[in-house]
Every structure is written in C-alpha cells, then in structure tokens.
Amino acid sequence: MGNDRSRDPAAIYEEIIAILKAQVEEQERTIQAQDETIRVLQEHNEELAALLDHCCEDR
C-alpha cells in the first residue's frame, strides 16, 4: 500500500481487508499451536501426578 492519494478508495479498502484477514489467519494458527501446547502440558502434568501418587503409595 502506498501513499498515492489518487488510488481508488475501494482498492485501498480491499488491500487493508486482505492484510487484516492474513493477520487473523496468523493469529488463529498461533492460537491453535498454543491450544496444542496446553493440551500436551496437561497430559504431561496428569502423568506426573499419577507417578507421584504411585510413589507416595509405596511409602
């Protein structure tokens, strides 16, 4: 996008919308990756808790 004031406003808006859509898509990918990380960490925490419970039972 340039500073050319002679550009068609509709074309400028379309360009802005395309940029915003790309940003939203990138944010969605980031959120999906974060969701997956949280899921894996929760599973890992559950496994560690089970291991600790098992170890404490043996005392």
Buried (B, 14 or more C-beta within 10 A) or exposed (E): EEEEEEEEEEEBEEEEEEEEEEEEEEEEEEEEEEEEEEEEEEEEEEEEEEEEEEEEEEE
